[in-house]
Amino acid sequence: MSSRTLRRIGASFALSLTLFATHAALAPALARADDSAARTEARERFDRGLRLFNQQDNDGALAEFQRAYELAPHPLVLYNIGLVYAAMGRPVAAVEVFDRLLAAPEGLDAGRLAKVKAEREQQGQRIGEIAITSSVTGARVEIDGLEAGKLPLGSPLRVSSGVHIVAVVATGYAPARKQVVVPGQAKIEVSFELLPVEGQPAHLTLETRLLDGEVFVDDAPVGKTPLSASLALSPGEHTIEIRRPGYRSAKKTVSLGPASNGTLALDPEPDPTQLATEGGTLELVLSEPDALIAIDGVPRGGYAGRLNLPRGQHVLRVERAGFTPLERKVTVPKAGSARVAIELQPTAEYRANYRSRTVTQRTWGYISVGAGAALAAAGVGFVFVNKGAEEDKKAEFDKQAARNGPGGDCDKEAGEQTTACVNQLKRALSELEDVRSREKFGWIGAGVGAAVAGLGVVLLVTNDDPNRYEPRPESDVFGRLRLTPTAWFDATGGGFAITGVLP
C-alpha cells in the first residue's frame, strides 16, 4: 500500500475521530438549544437586560440577565452580569464573576476577554478586607445588615471600599455596632467587647419608602435604608430615627421586650424649605404616552414635566396599561437636573396584538398601493387606447359628413341624398359618441386607482414599526451553531476537523 493511500486513510480516520469528538462535546449544548421555549425566553430577557442596562437601571438589568443565564447558561450573559455588578458598585460580586470567566474563557472573543481582564483588575482594587474578632465565640457577624458569618471567622471578610456598619450579635449580650471606613486593597481590624444582658435580643424591622436615609438607634448610626435585615437590639426603649438632606427627619421611640419581634414604619417627608439648597430636578423621557408615575411610593399621576425633588436616590415607578410596570432607582443631583429615559416593555399579549395589527396594516398598505397603482395605470391606458379609437371614429364621421355636404355624393341639395346616406352618417355619429362616452370610465378608473394607492401610502406612513418591541438581533446569542473548519498537514499525513460552539 502506497504512502499516499496511508495518508488518505489517516486523514479520513482523523476526520472521523474529530467529528465524533465534536458531536460528543456539542451534544449537551445542542440538547439545551433544542429547548426553543427556554431559548426564546432567554433571548427576550437578555434583550430586556441590555435595554435596562443602557437606561442605567442596573437592578432590573441584573434580574433579567440572571434569569437568562438560568435558562441558557452562556458566557456572554455571565459577562454582562459582571459588568452590571461593576456598575452597581459591587466589586466583590463582579470579581467572582470575572474569575469564573477567566477560568473558562471559551465563547468570549479577544476583545471581551481583554475587557474582562481589565475590569477584573480595576474591581480588585476596590476591594478591602475586614478582620473581626470578639470576646464571644459563636457570635453572628453582620455587614450593613446582612449576615456574613459567625465568629471566629476563617478569614477576613471581603467588602467594597467605603463606609460599612459592622455588627456583632450574640444571645445574652447587647448587640454591638461599629462604623468602619475600609480603603481598597487594605485590611481593617475590628474588635468587639460584648456586654452581657438579661434576655435574648429583640428584633425590629424598619419599613420605609425612602432610599439612602441614615438610620440611627439612640443617635448611633446603624446603616442606610433600605436595611437588608431586621435590627437586633437589646430589650428596652430605643429611639429610632431616619435622616436625609432635603427631608424632615422621622423619629420614634419604641419599647422592645426580650426576644420580641416588632415592625416600625417611618417615612420622612420632603421639606419644601430645603429644596432650594438640597434639591434638584428630574426629567423623564417616556417611550409610551399616558404613563402614570410614582416617586418613592407616592403617586404623581401622569407625567407633565420636570419634578422638583430632594437630592439623592429615589424609587421611580412607571405604569401604563398593556405594559409591565417599571420600577427603578434614579439619582437627582444637588442643584442640578437628571434626565432619565424610560423604555416600557409590553406584555406578551400586548406585543402579539401590536405586531398583528401593524403587520396587517402594513400588508394592506402594500396591497392598496399595488392595486391602486395597477388600477390607475389600467385607467390611463384605457384612455389612451380609447383615444385612438375615437380618432378613427372621428375620421369616419368626418368622411360621412363630407359625403353629405356640398359637392358630396350624398348632397341633398343636388338631390342625391338617400336613406342609406343618412343612416351611414347617423351610425358614424353614434359610434363616435359611444367612444367618447367610454373615455370617462378610464378617467374614473385612474381616479379610483390613485385614491386607493393614496390610501395605501397613508396606511404605510401612519403605521408603527411591527418590530418595535421585538428583541434586537444582537440579543440572539442562544442556539446558533458556529462551525469552523480546520485542516492540517505534515510529513506523515494530514487531517480535517470541524469545531463548533454555541455563541
Residue pairs with C-beta under 8 A, 6 or more apart in sequence:
6 493
7 492
7 493
7 494
10 492
10 493
10 494
10 495
11 493
11 494
11 495
11 496
14 493
14 494
14 495
14 496
14 497
15 495
15 496
15 497
18 495
18 496
18 497
18 498
19 497
19 498
22 497
22 498
22 499
22 500
26 481
26 500
26 502
29 501
29 502
30 481
30 502
32 38
32 39
32 72
32 502
33 39
33 478
33 479
33 481
33 502
36 479
38 71
38 72
39 71
39 72
39 478
39 479
41 68
41 71
42 67
42 68
42 71
42 72
42 74
42 77
42 478
43 68
43 471
43 475
43 476
43 477
43 478
44 471
44 475
45 64
45 65
45 67
45 68
45 71
46 64
46 65
46 68
46 77
46 80
46 471
46 475
46 477
46 478
47 471
47 472
47 475
48 60
48 64
48 345
49 60
49 61
49 62
49 64
49 65
49 68
49 80
49 84
50 61
50 80
50 472
50 474
50 475
51 343
51 345
52 58
52 60
52 61
52 64
52 328
53 61
53 80
53 83
53 84
53 87
55 328
55 340
55 341
55 342
55 343
56 87
56 340
57 326
57 328
57 329
58 84
58 87
58 88
59 88
59 328
59 329
60 326
60 327
60 328
61 80
61 84
62 81
62 84
62 85
62 88
65 77
65 80
65 81
65 84
66 81
68 74
68 77
69 77
69 78
69 81
72 478
72 479
74 107
74 477
74 478
74 502
74 503
75 101
75 104
75 105
75 106
75 107
75 108
76 107
76 108
76 112
76 477
76 503
77 477
78 97
78 100
78 101
79 101
79 108
79 112
79 116
81 97
82 94
82 97
82 98
82 101
82 116
82 119
83 94
83 119
85 91
85 93
85 94
85 97
86 94
86 119
86 122
86 123
89 160
90 160
91 123
91 124
91 126
91 127
91 160
91 161
92 127
92 158
92 159
92 160
94 119
94 123
95 120
95 123
95 124
95 127
98 116
98 119
98 120
98 123
99 120
101 108
101 113
101 116
102 116
102 117
102 120
105 113
105 116
106 501
107 501
107 502
107 503
108 116
124 185
125 184
125 185
126 160
126 161
126 184
127 158
127 159
127 160
127 161
127 184
127 185
128 158
128 159
128 160
128 161
128 182
128 183
128 184
128 185
128 186
128 187
128 188
129 156
129 157
129 158
129 159
129 182
129 186
129 187
129 188
130 143
130 156
130 157
130 159
130 164
130 166
130 180
130 182
130 187
130 188
130 189
130 190
131 153
131 156
131 157
131 187
131 188
131 189
131 190
132 141
132 151
132 153
132 156
132 157
132 166
132 168
132 190
132 191
132 192
133 151
133 152
133 189
133 190
133 191
133 192
134 151
134 168
134 170
134 191
134 192
134 193
134 194
135 192
135 193
135 194
136 151
136 168
136 170
136 173
136 194
137 151
137 152
138 150
138 151
138 170
139 150
139 151
139 168
139 169
139 170
139 173
139 192
139 194
140 147
140 149
140 150
140 168
140 169
140 170
141 147
141 148
141 149
141 150
141 151
141 153
141 157
141 166
141 167
141 168
142 148
142 166
142 167
142 168
142 169
142 229
142 232
143 157
143 159
143 164
143 165
143 166
143 167
144 164
144 165
144 223
144 224
144 228
145 165
145 167
145 223
145 227
145 228
145 229
145 231
146 228
146 229
147 229
148 157
149 157
151 168
156 187
159 182
160 182
161 182
161 183
161 184
162 181
162 182
163 179
163 180
163 181
163 182
164 179
164 180
164 182
165 177
165 178
165 179
165 221
165 222
165 223
166 177
166 178
166 179
166 180
166 190
167 175
167 176
167 177
167 178
167 222
167 232
168 175
168 176
168 177
168 192
168 194
169 175
169 201
169 232
170 194
171 200
171 201
172 196
172 197
172 200
173 194
173 195
173 196
173 197
174 194
174 195
174 196
174 197
174 201
174 234
175 201
175 232
175 233
175 234
176 192
176 193
176 194
176 195
177 220
177 222
178 190
178 192
179 221
180 188
180 190
181 188
182 188
197 234
197 235
198 235
198 258
199 235
199 257
199 258
199 259
200 258
200 259
201 232
201 233
201 234
201 235
201 258
201 259
202 232
202 233
202 234
202 235
202 256
202 257
202 258
202 259
202 260
202 261
202 262
203 230
203 231
203 232
203 233
203 260
203 261
203 262
204 230
204 231
204 233
204 238
204 240
204 254
204 256
204 261
204 262
204 263
204 264
205 230
205 231
205 261
205 262
205 263
205 264
206 215
206 225
206 227
206 230
206 231
206 240
206 242
206 263
206 264
206 266
207 263
207 264
207 265
207 266
208 225
208 226
208 242
208 250
208 265
208 266
208 267
208 268
209 267
209 296
209 297
209 298
209 315
210 225
210 242
210 244
210 247
210 267
210 268
210 296
211 225
211 226
211 296
211 312
211 313
211 314
211 315
211 329
212 224
212 225
212 244
212 312
212 313
213 224
213 225
213 242
213 243
213 244
213 247
213 268
214 221
214 224
214 242
214 243
214 244
215 221
215 222
215 223
215 224
215 225
215 227
215 231
215 240
215 241
215 242
216 222
216 239
216 240
216 241
216 242
216 243
217 231
217 233
217 238
217 239
217 240
218 238
218 239
219 239
219 241
222 231
225 242
230 261
233 256
235 256
235 257
235 258
235 260
236 255
236 256
237 253
237 254
237 255
237 256
238 253
238 254
238 256
239 251
239 252
239 253
240 251
240 252
240 253
240 254
240 264
240 266
241 249
241 250
241 251
241 252
241 266
242 249
242 250
242 251
242 266
242 268
243 249
243 268
244 268
244 310
244 312
245 274
245 278
245 310
245 311
245 312
246 270
246 271
246 274
246 275
246 278
246 279
246 309
246 310
246 311
246 312
247 268
247 269
247 270
247 271
247 274
247 310
248 268
248 269
248 270
248 271
249 268
250 266
250 267
250 268
250 269
251 266
252 264
252 266
254 262
254 264
256 262
270 309
270 310
271 278
271 310
274 310
275 308
275 309
275 310
277 335
278 310
278 311
278 334
279 308
279 309
279 310
279 311
279 332
279 334
279 335
280 308
280 309
280 310
280 311
280 332
280 333
280 334
280 335
280 336
280 337
280 338
281 306
281 307
281 308
281 309
281 332
281 336
281 337
281 338
282 295
282 306
282 307
282 309
282 314
282 316
282 330
282 332
282 337
282 338
282 340
283 305
283 306
283 307
283 337
283 338
283 339
283 340
284 293
284 303
284 307
284 316
284 318
284 339
284 340
284 341
284 342
285 339
285 340
285 341
285 342
286 303
286 318
286 342
286 344
287 341
287 342
287 343
287 344
288 320
288 323
288 344
290 302
290 320
291 302
291 303
291 318
291 319
291 320
291 323
291 342
291 344
292 299
292 300
292 301
292 302
292 303
292 318
292 319
292 320
293 299
293 300
293 301
293 302
293 303
293 316
293 317
293 318
293 319
294 300
294 316
294 317
294 319
295 307
295 309
295 314
295 315
295 316
295 317
296 314
296 315
297 315
297 317
300 307
306 337
309 332
310 332
311 332
311 333
311 334
311 335
312 331
312 332
313 329
313 330
313 331
313 332
314 329
314 330
314 331
314 332
315 327
315 328
315 329
316 327
316 328
316 329
316 330
316 340
316 342
317 325
317 326
317 327
318 325
318 326
318 327
318 342
318 344
319 325
319 326
320 344
322 346
322 347
322 349
322 350
323 344
323 345
323 346
323 347
323 350
324 344
324 345
324 346
324 347
326 342
326 344
326 345
330 338
330 340
331 338
332 338
345 469
346 354
346 469
351 469
351 470
354 464
354 466
354 468
354 469
355 466
355 469
355 470
358 463
358 464
358 465
358 466
358 468
359 466
361 459
361 463
362 459
362 460
362 463
362 466
364 456
364 459
365 456
365 457
365 458
365 459
365 460
365 463
366 456
366 460
367 456
368 452
368 453
368 455
368 456
368 459
369 453
369 456
369 457
369 460
370 456
371 449
371 452
371 453
371 456
372 448
372 449
372 450
372 451
372 452
372 453
372 454
372 455
372 456
373 449
373 453
374 449
375 445
375 446
375 448
375 449
375 452
376 445
376 446
376 447
376 448
376 449
376 450
376 453
377 449
378 445
378 449
379 441
379 442
379 443
379 444
379 445
379 446
379 447
379 448
379 449
380 442
380 446
381 442
382 441
382 442
382 445
383 439
383 442
383 443
383 446
386 435
386 438
386 439
386 442
387 439
389 435
390 432
390 435
390 436
390 439
393 428
393 431
393 432
393 434
393 435
394 432
396 428
396 431
396 432
397 425
397 428
397 429
397 431
397 432
399 428
400 421
400 424
400 425
400 428
401 425
401 428
402 408
403 409
403 410
403 421
403 424
403 425
404 410
404 411
404 412
404 417
404 421
404 422
404 425
405 411
406 413
408 416
409 416
409 421
410 416
410 417
410 418
410 421
410 422
410 425
411 417
477 503
478 502
479 502
480 502
480 503
481 500
481 501
481 502
482 500
482 501
482 502
482 503
483 498
483 499
483 500
484 498
484 499
484 500
485 496
485 497
485 498
486 496
486 497
486 498
486 499
487 494
487 495
487 496
487 497
488 494
488 495
488 496
